[in-house]
Amino acid sequence: MTLIIAEAGVNHNGDLGLAKRLAEIAKEAGADVVKYQTAVPELVMSRRAPKARYQAENTGAAESQLEMSRKLHLPLAAYGELMEYCERTVGIRFLSTPFDDPSIDLLRQLGMTTWKVPSGEVTNKPYLERIGGFGQEVILSTGMSELWEVVRAVDTLIAAGTQRDQITVLHCSSDYPAKMSDLNLRAMHTLAEATGCRIGYSDHSRGIEVSIAAVALGAVVIEKHFTLDHGLSGPDHLASLEPDELRALVAAIRNVERALGDGVKTARGAEIPNQRIGRRSVHALRTIEGGSLITRADLIMKRPSDGISPFDVDRIIGKRARRRIDEDECIEPTDVDV
C-alpha cells in the first residue's frame, strides 16, 4: 500500500498549536504520516543566503532566507511535545526532516527511526554519511539533482551502513508550485533502474492529479504539502493542499491502488455474468430444416452467448442439423451432427 506522507513542513509558521492542528487534519484526511521540518536556521544557511524565487514572491524580498526561516521554525524543545501529540493523542505517525546535527540528535533521542533526506542535501556528503550510519529506513528526495548525483547519494548511504532495500528514492521537482512541464514523471522509472531502490514521488505541483498518476506509475511513497489555508503567510502555502483537497488525494490514491490489482488478466466480479449478455453465439439466420446440411449462409452471430461460440462456427458448417432450427434460434452443440 502506498505510504502517504502529509507534508506540514513549516506551514505551521512557528506556531505549535497550528502544528498540532495540522496533525489532526492529516489524520482526518487518512494520511499515514504527518511530516515536519526540524532545523536550527543559523546552522543551515548563512546571513547572505538569498531567498528562492518562489520564497521572495510569496513572502517578499526584503528579508533574507535566514530571517524568514527564523520566523517559520519551531524551537527544538517543541518537537518532543509535538511528536507525542501526533502519535499518542492524534494517532498518526510523526516524521520530521532534520537539517542539521542538533536536529538529527534530537529526533534520534525522540526515537525517530525513518529519516527523510531533503532534496538540498543530496550533495551533502557529511549529512548523508551521518544518516546512513544509523542503518535505518531512509526516504531520499531528489529535486534539483542529476541522475549521477542521486546514484552517488544512494551509494554514500549504503557505504555508511544503510541497506539498499531500506532506501526509497523520491522523484521531485523543486519549485513551488512546480510547472507540469517540469515534472517528468517517467524519471521515476529511470531512478528505479539506476539505483535499485523503491521509488516514490514528492509532489510540489498544484492539485492532486500528478500524485495519483505517480501511484499508477509505481510510486510506493507519496509526499504532498498541505496547509490549513492557502491564504496564510509563508513560502509554501500556495503550493500546498487545503484539507478538503488532502482528503480527496488520499481517497483517490486508495481507489487507484484497488484499481491496479494483481496484474492477472481474467474476467472478474460483475464481468462474469456479463459474459452471457455481452458475447455472441451461433444463431440461425433463417430456418434450417432437420437433416439438411448447414451452410455459412444459414448462420449469424448474435447475443446472448448461450450456444456455440463464434470461434467454433467452422466446426458445424457442412454438418447436418439433427432437428428443425427456427430463424433467430440459438444453435446448441446437440443440434448438430459433429
GIPENOR-V435860 format. One record per residue. RES is the residue in one letter. PHI is phi in whole degrees, 0 to 359 (* if undefined). OMEGA is omega in radians with two decimals (* if undefined). D_LAST is the distance of its C-alpha to the last C-alpha in whole Angstrom. Layout:
BEGIN
res:RES phi:PHI omega:OMEGA d_last:D_LAST
res:RES phi:PHI omega:OMEGA d_last:D_LAST
END
This chain:
BEGIN
res:M phi:* omega:-3.13 d_last:53
res:T phi:297 omega:3.03 d_last:55
res:L phi:278 omega:-3.11 d_last:58
res:I phi:257 omega:3.13 d_last:60
res:I phi:258 omega:3.04 d_last:64
res:A phi:274 omega:-3.02 d_last:66
res:E phi:272 omega:3.04 d_last:69
res:A phi:284 omega:3.12 d_last:72
res:G phi:56 omega:3.06 d_last:74
res:V phi:248 omega:3.14 d_last:77
res:N phi:287 omega:2.97 d_last:76
res:H phi:276 omega:3.10 d_last:78
res:N phi:57 omega:3.10 d_last:81
res:G phi:81 omega:-3.10 d_last:83
res:D phi:253 omega:-3.10 d_last:83
res:L phi:298 omega:3.12 d_last:82
res:G phi:299 omega:3.11 d_last:81
res:L phi:291 omega:3.07 d_last:79
res:A phi:300 omega:3.10 d_last:77
res:K phi:293 omega:3.13 d_last:77
res:R phi:296 omega:3.09 d_last:75
res:L phi:297 omega:3.06 d_last:73
res:A phi:298 omega:3.11 d_last:72
res:E phi:298 omega:3.14 d_last:71
res:I phi:297 omega:3.12 d_last:69
res:A phi:298 omega:3.11 d_last:67
res:K phi:295 omega:-3.13 d_last:66
res:E phi:299 omega:-3.13 d_last:65
res:A phi:284 omega:-3.13 d_last:63
res:G phi:96 omega:3.09 d_last:61
res:A phi:293 omega:3.13 d_last:62
res:D phi:275 omega:-3.01 d_last:62
res:V phi:221 omega:2.90 d_last:65
res:V phi:249 omega:-3.03 d_last:68
res:K phi:237 omega:3.12 d_last:70
res:Y phi:240 omega:3.06 d_last:74
res:Q phi:231 omega:-3.10 d_last:76
res:T phi:246 omega:-3.08 d_last:79
res:A phi:201 omega:2.86 d_last:82
res:V phi:257 omega:-2.95 d_last:86
res:P phi:309 omega:-3.10 d_last:86
res:E phi:296 omega:3.13 d_last:89
res:L phi:269 omega:-3.04 d_last:87
res:V phi:256 omega:-3.03 d_last:84
res:M phi:221 omega:3.10 d_last:86
res:S phi:278 omega:3.10 d_last:89
res:R phi:296 omega:-3.10 d_last:91
res:R phi:268 omega:-3.09 d_last:91
res:A phi:295 omega:3.13 d_last:87
res:P phi:282 omega:3.01 d_last:86
res:K phi:285 omega:2.95 d_last:83
res:A phi:293 omega:-3.12 d_last:80
res:R phi:306 omega:-3.10 d_last:79
res:Y phi:295 omega:3.11 d_last:77
res:Q phi:294 omega:3.12 d_last:80
res:A phi:295 omega:3.14 d_last:83
res:E phi:293 omega:-3.06 d_last:81
res:N phi:273 omega:-3.05 d_last:80
res:T phi:233 omega:-3.10 d_last:83
res:G phi:96 omega:-3.05 d_last:86
res:A phi:260 omega:-3.02 d_last:87
res:A phi:292 omega:-3.08 d_last:91
res:E phi:268 omega:3.11 d_last:90
res:S phi:278 omega:3.06 d_last:89
res:Q phi:300 omega:3.13 d_last:85
res:L phi:296 omega:3.14 d_last:88
res:E phi:297 omega:3.09 d_last:89
res:M phi:297 omega:-3.08 d_last:86
res:S phi:296 omega:3.11 d_last:84
res:R phi:301 omega:-3.12 d_last:87
res:K phi:284 omega:-2.97 d_last:87
res:L phi:268 omega:-3.00 d_last:83
res:H phi:272 omega:2.99 d_last:83
res:L phi:285 omega:3.01 d_last:84
res:P phi:294 omega:-3.12 d_last:86
res:L phi:305 omega:-3.10 d_last:85
res:A phi:296 omega:-3.09 d_last:86
res:A phi:278 omega:-2.95 d_last:84
res:Y phi:285 omega:3.06 d_last:81
res:G phi:297 omega:3.11 d_last:81
res:E phi:296 omega:-3.12 d_last:81
res:L phi:294 omega:3.14 d_last:78
res:M phi:297 omega:3.13 d_last:76
res:E phi:296 omega:3.14 d_last:77
res:Y phi:295 omega:-3.14 d_last:76
res:C phi:299 omega:-2.94 d_last:73
res:E phi:275 omega:-3.08 d_last:72
res:R phi:263 omega:-3.10 d_last:73
res:T phi:274 omega:-3.08 d_last:74
res:V phi:275 omega:-3.12 d_last:71
res:G phi:84 omega:3.07 d_last:69
res:I phi:233 omega:-3.11 d_last:67
res:R phi:293 omega:3.13 d_last:68
res:F phi:264 omega:3.03 d_last:71
res:L phi:214 omega:3.06 d_last:71
res:S phi:215 omega:3.09 d_last:73
res:T phi:274 omega:3.08 d_last:74
res:P phi:272 omega:-3.11 d_last:77
res:F phi:247 omega:-3.07 d_last:79
res:D phi:200 omega:-3.06 d_last:82
res:D phi:298 omega:3.11 d_last:83
res:P phi:301 omega:3.11 d_last:85
res:S phi:292 omega:3.06 d_last:82
res:I phi:299 omega:-3.14 d_last:79
res:D phi:302 omega:-3.12 d_last:82
res:L phi:298 omega:-3.08 d_last:82
res:L phi:295 omega:3.06 d_last:78
res:R phi:293 omega:3.11 d_last:78
res:Q phi:299 omega:3.14 d_last:81
res:L phi:282 omega:3.06 d_last:79
res:G phi:96 omega:3.10 d_last:76
res:M phi:291 omega:-3.05 d_last:73
res:T phi:236 omega:3.00 d_last:71
res:T phi:241 omega:-3.02 d_last:69
res:W phi:242 omega:3.10 d_last:70
res:K phi:265 omega:3.12 d_last:70
res:V phi:268 omega:-3.12 d_last:71
res:P phi:283 omega:-3.06 d_last:72
res:S phi:303 omega:-3.08 d_last:71
res:G phi:293 omega:-3.10 d_last:75
res:E phi:259 omega:3.13 d_last:75
res:V phi:301 omega:-3.13 d_last:72
res:T phi:257 omega:-3.09 d_last:75
res:N phi:262 omega:-3.05 d_last:77
res:K phi:302 omega:3.14 d_last:77
res:P phi:301 omega:3.11 d_last:80
res:Y phi:296 omega:-3.12 d_last:78
res:L phi:297 omega:3.12 d_last:75
res:E phi:295 omega:3.12 d_last:76
res:R phi:296 omega:-3.13 d_last:78
res:I phi:296 omega:-3.12 d_last:74
res:G phi:298 omega:-3.13 d_last:72
res:G phi:293 omega:3.12 d_last:75
res:F phi:285 omega:-3.14 d_last:74
res:G phi:66 omega:-3.10 d_last:70
res:Q phi:242 omega:-3.13 d_last:69
res:E phi:299 omega:3.11 d_last:66
res:V phi:231 omega:3.01 d_last:67
res:I phi:245 omega:-2.98 d_last:65
res:L phi:249 omega:3.03 d_last:66
res:S phi:279 omega:-2.95 d_last:67
res:T phi:229 omega:3.09 d_last:67
res:G phi:299 omega:3.11 d_last:68
res:M phi:71 omega:-2.96 d_last:70
res:S phi:259 omega:2.88 d_last:69
res:E phi:275 omega:-3.10 d_last:68
res:L phi:302 omega:-3.09 d_last:65
res:W phi:295 omega:3.09 d_last:67
res:E phi:292 omega:3.10 d_last:70
res:V phi:294 omega:3.12 d_last:67
res:V phi:300 omega:3.12 d_last:66
res:R phi:297 omega:3.13 d_last:69
res:A phi:296 omega:3.11 d_last:70
res:V phi:298 omega:3.12 d_last:67
res:D phi:298 omega:3.12 d_last:68
res:T phi:294 omega:3.09 d_last:72
res:L phi:300 omega:-3.11 d_last:70
res:I phi:293 omega:3.13 d_last:68
res:A phi:298 omega:-3.13 d_last:71
res:A phi:280 omega:3.08 d_last:73
res:G phi:134 omega:3.11 d_last:71
res:T phi:268 omega:3.11 d_last:68
res:Q phi:280 omega:-3.13 d_last:65
res:R phi:302 omega:-3.11 d_last:62
res:D phi:284 omega:3.02 d_last:60
res:Q phi:265 omega:-3.03 d_last:63
res:I phi:252 omega:2.97 d_last:63
res:T phi:243 omega:-3.11 d_last:61
res:V phi:260 omega:3.14 d_last:62
res:L phi:258 omega:2.94 d_last:62
res:H phi:293 omega:-3.03 d_last:62
res:C phi:197 omega:2.97 d_last:64
res:S phi:242 omega:-2.99 d_last:66
res:S phi:275 omega:2.96 d_last:70
res:D phi:217 omega:-2.98 d_last:71
res:Y phi:222 omega:-0.04 d_last:71
res:P phi:278 omega:3.13 d_last:69
res:A phi:279 omega:3.11 d_last:67
res:K phi:285 omega:3.12 d_last:66
res:M phi:304 omega:-3.09 d_last:62
res:S phi:291 omega:-3.14 d_last:62
res:D phi:260 omega:-2.95 d_last:64
res:L phi:282 omega:3.02 d_last:62
res:N phi:52 omega:-3.07 d_last:59
res:L phi:301 omega:-3.13 d_last:57
res:R phi:296 omega:3.09 d_last:55
res:A phi:295 omega:3.05 d_last:58
res:M phi:303 omega:-3.14 d_last:56
res:H phi:293 omega:3.08 d_last:54
res:T phi:298 omega:3.12 d_last:57
res:L phi:297 omega:-3.14 d_last:59
res:A phi:298 omega:-3.11 d_last:56
res:E phi:292 omega:-3.05 d_last:55
res:A phi:284 omega:-3.05 d_last:59
res:T phi:256 omega:-3.06 d_last:60
res:G phi:71 omega:-3.10 d_last:57
res:C phi:255 omega:2.94 d_last:58
res:R phi:299 omega:-3.14 d_last:57
res:I phi:239 omega:3.07 d_last:57
res:G phi:207 omega:-3.07 d_last:58
res:Y phi:215 omega:3.00 d_last:60
res:S phi:258 omega:-2.89 d_last:63
res:D phi:260 omega:3.08 d_last:63
res:H phi:250 omega:3.10 d_last:66
res:S phi:277 omega:3.03 d_last:64
res:R phi:282 omega:3.08 d_last:65
res:G phi:81 omega:-3.04 d_last:62
res:I phi:241 omega:-2.97 d_last:59
res:E phi:292 omega:-3.09 d_last:56
res:V phi:289 omega:3.07 d_last:57
res:S phi:299 omega:3.12 d_last:57
res:I phi:296 omega:3.10 d_last:54
res:A phi:298 omega:3.14 d_last:52
res:A phi:297 omega:3.09 d_last:54
res:V phi:297 omega:3.12 d_last:52
res:A phi:297 omega:3.13 d_last:49
res:L phi:272 omega:3.03 d_last:50
res:G phi:116 omega:3.13 d_last:51
res:A phi:296 omega:3.09 d_last:54
res:V phi:258 omega:3.05 d_last:55
res:V phi:225 omega:3.00 d_last:58
res:I phi:237 omega:3.06 d_last:60
res:E phi:242 omega:-3.09 d_last:63
res:K phi:217 omega:3.09 d_last:64
res:H phi:292 omega:3.04 d_last:68
res:F phi:218 omega:-3.07 d_last:69
res:T phi:212 omega:3.02 d_last:72
res:L phi:288 omega:-3.01 d_last:73
res:D phi:200 omega:3.08 d_last:74
res:H phi:302 omega:-3.04 d_last:74
res:G phi:280 omega:3.13 d_last:77
res:L phi:292 omega:3.11 d_last:79
res:S phi:285 omega:-3.13 d_last:81
res:G phi:138 omega:-2.99 d_last:80
res:P phi:285 omega:-2.94 d_last:78
res:D phi:253 omega:-3.02 d_last:75
res:H phi:297 omega:-3.06 d_last:74
res:L phi:294 omega:-3.13 d_last:73
res:A phi:264 omega:-3.06 d_last:70
res:S phi:251 omega:3.06 d_last:69
res:L phi:278 omega:2.95 d_last:67
res:E phi:276 omega:-3.01 d_last:68
res:P phi:308 omega:-3.14 d_last:67
res:D phi:297 omega:3.12 d_last:65
res:E phi:291 omega:3.10 d_last:63
res:L phi:296 omega:3.09 d_last:63
res:R phi:299 omega:3.13 d_last:61
res:A phi:296 omega:3.12 d_last:59
res:L phi:297 omega:-3.12 d_last:58
res:V phi:299 omega:-3.14 d_last:58
res:A phi:298 omega:-3.13 d_last:55
res:A phi:293 omega:3.12 d_last:53
res:I phi:297 omega:3.13 d_last:53
res:R phi:295 omega:3.07 d_last:52
res:N phi:295 omega:3.13 d_last:49
res:V phi:297 omega:3.10 d_last:48
res:E phi:301 omega:3.12 d_last:48
res:R phi:297 omega:-3.10 d_last:45
res:A phi:289 omega:-3.11 d_last:43
res:L phi:295 omega:3.05 d_last:44
res:G phi:63 omega:-3.04 d_last:41
res:D phi:255 omega:3.10 d_last:40
res:G phi:85 omega:3.11 d_last:38
res:V phi:279 omega:3.14 d_last:35
res:K phi:273 omega:3.12 d_last:32
res:T phi:200 omega:3.06 d_last:30
res:A phi:293 omega:-3.05 d_last:30
res:R phi:228 omega:2.95 d_last:33
res:G phi:52 omega:-3.06 d_last:34
res:A phi:292 omega:3.11 d_last:34
res:E phi:296 omega:-3.00 d_last:31
res:I phi:297 omega:3.06 d_last:28
res:P phi:294 omega:3.13 d_last:28
res:N phi:285 omega:3.09 d_last:29
res:Q phi:302 omega:-3.12 d_last:25
res:R phi:298 omega:-3.07 d_last:24
res:I phi:282 omega:-2.99 d_last:26
res:G phi:270 omega:-3.13 d_last:27
res:R phi:259 omega:-3.07 d_last:23
res:R phi:247 omega:2.97 d_last:20
res:S phi:220 omega:-3.08 d_last:17
res:V phi:284 omega:3.09 d_last:15
res:H phi:237 omega:3.08 d_last:16
res:A phi:278 omega:3.07 d_last:17
res:L phi:286 omega:3.10 d_last:20
res:R phi:215 omega:-3.11 d_last:20
res:T phi:296 omega:3.11 d_last:19
res:I phi:247 omega:-3.12 d_last:16
res:E phi:286 omega:3.10 d_last:17
res:G phi:299 omega:3.13 d_last:14
res:G phi:90 omega:-3.13 d_last:13
res:S phi:276 omega:3.09 d_last:13
res:L phi:282 omega:-3.12 d_last:12
res:I phi:274 omega:3.10 d_last:11
res:T phi:249 omega:3.10 d_last:14
res:R phi:298 omega:-3.12 d_last:15
res:A phi:291 omega:3.12 d_last:18
res:D phi:278 omega:-2.87 d_last:17
res:L phi:242 omega:3.02 d_last:16
res:I phi:215 omega:-3.14 d_last:19
res:M phi:263 omega:-3.09 d_last:19
res:K phi:223 omega:2.97 d_last:21
res:R phi:280 omega:0.00 d_last:23
res:P phi:277 omega:-3.07 d_last:22
res:S phi:263 omega:-3.05 d_last:19
res:D phi:281 omega:-3.03 d_last:18
res:G phi:250 omega:-3.07 d_last:14
res:I phi:285 omega:3.13 d_last:12
res:S phi:294 omega:3.06 d_last:14
res:P phi:305 omega:3.09 d_last:15
res:F phi:291 omega:-3.13 d_last:15
res:D phi:255 omega:-3.05 d_last:11
res:V phi:299 omega:-3.11 d_last:11
res:D phi:296 omega:-3.11 d_last:11
res:R phi:287 omega:-3.09 d_last:7
res:I phi:252 omega:3.10 d_last:7
res:I phi:292 omega:-3.10 d_last:10
res:G phi:89 omega:3.09 d_last:9
res:K phi:266 omega:-3.13 d_last:6
res:R phi:270 omega:3.06 d_last:8
res:A phi:284 omega:-3.13 d_last:9
res:R phi:279 omega:-3.12 d_last:10
res:R phi:207 omega:3.03 d_last:13
res:R phi:288 omega:3.11 d_last:16
res:I phi:246 omega:-3.06 d_last:16
res:D phi:286 omega:3.07 d_last:19
res:E phi:307 omega:3.09 d_last:21
res:D phi:75 omega:3.14 d_last:21
res:E phi:273 omega:3.07 d_last:19
res:C phi:289 omega:-3.14 d_last:16
res:I phi:264 omega:3.14 d_last:13
res:E phi:264 omega:3.09 d_last:11
res:P phi:304 omega:-3.13 d_last:8
res:T phi:285 omega:-3.13 d_last:9
res:D phi:276 omega:-2.97 d_last:9
res:V phi:228 omega:2.99 d_last:6
res:D phi:283 omega:-3.11 d_last:4
res:V phi:258 omega:* d_last:0
END
